[in-house]
Amino acid sequence: MPGIRLAFLYPDLMNIYGDRGNVIALTQRCRWRGLEIAVSELGLACAPDPDDLDLYFFGGGQDREQLTVAEDLLRYKAAALRAAAASGAAVLAICGGYQLLANYYQPFNARRLDGVGLFDAWTEASATRMIGNVAIELDAALAAEAGQVRSTVVGFENHSGKTRLGPGCRPLGRVMRGFGNNGEDGCEGAIQGHAIGCYLHGSLLPKNPHLADLLIRWALEHRYGASAPALAPLADALEWQAHAAALCRKKSAFSRREGA
């Protein structure tokens, strides 16, 4: 039976606002199709094997957790993650994970944290916290690769970091509602190769099944190459109802000064 191997990075430290639901969604969507999926939880002092893993998930956390994780990430996992991404493995990183997989993250009142460099991007904390519902228009090339079932992605953001993209990556999409990467340039998230980073909690994938299936397809292609099995369609009526409900919500996004 065909299948994939998924790594859940720091599940005990970087798992906020329902981020574990992304792993649950990926697992269930594979099982519904009769695909095997093995999930490895990689915490502190664990080094991944890039030859054995096809899909990596890295969730969000508070600055306290990011300070704990950052050193371990560089020591035990960075080289393997860079090798995996170069070989075409799929990556989904949310919020704090997104920040640490980029070039660096500068917290508000702490030392700068060097990142893995999977994304040509950097983040600097600000005094303004950006919170609320988000809807974006998906990058056109990525929407086409995902089959253009929907060109929108929905989620929930809660961050003070302002992320800027360099020329090596492109935005996941353009903000329709919410703040996105920095509340200024109208961009949300980043794509570099088969790595996707964004600020969308919620969980992201249960109500964005087109994105979940794209990650699964990339993971299958990483394992099987040209002989990767096609994904059978699923009856996603409930998932798209959830997507539509989130898309129709009032703005309800707000920002506040830190400590206000």
Phi, psi and omega in degrees: 000128181293156180190179181225166177240128185244137175252126176257108185277128175051056183296335181274342184247326185241078185202076187239153177055040174080018184298330178301334179301337176292320177294319178299316181296315179298318180297313183293321181292330173291313184295322177301333181264002182078020177265137174284145174218124178253127182251123175251127177265117186249104180265208181297142176065019176252129179255126178286155174259107185295340179279347186252348188243142186246340187212131182240134174238134183225111185272190184260164178199174176283167179304323180302314179291322180296323177298321178292318187283325191302313181294317179297320181301314181290323184285318190251339193233339190300312183298317179294321179294318178296320178294319180296314180297320180295332180273359177098009176296153180271145180223135169233121180235132184246131169052252181301322176296319176301314181296318184282342176271357176270199186285317175196162173230124176257102177297170186292314182225051180205173182292155177293138179254116176291143182253181184281330179087019174291330177246135174280078185204164178211156184227136173233129180293148178237175178277355182254129177263132183253115190226139171143185180286146182229140169225135180230153170269117187297144173314132188299317181294321179290321177300319178295319180293328178278001177091003177054032174299316172218146177258008180245156175226139182235154179185196182223134181244151175202093185206153172252347179291139174250116184259135176242143181259138172270182184289348183280350178222167180235160181293149171297325179186180178257137184289125171264325180208134181111195185255318182078209187303321186211000180075010186232316188263000177078011181253150173227132173073184181210149173232130173216111188064232177258022177257130178239129174235146180195174178258015191267105173272186165142326350292157183289309194285327180302327180256011174226065187296335178295325178287320178300315182292327177296317178296319178296318180296317177300319179296318177296319178294325177296321183279321190247352181062222183295342180267013180300135179292147175287150178277124175290142179293150177244155176278095189257033183301316181293321179298318181286332172296317178296319178299312182296321179296318178293322181294329184269356181297149173298162187310305176045021177260143180212163174235155177217154175289140180302129179086359182284000000 
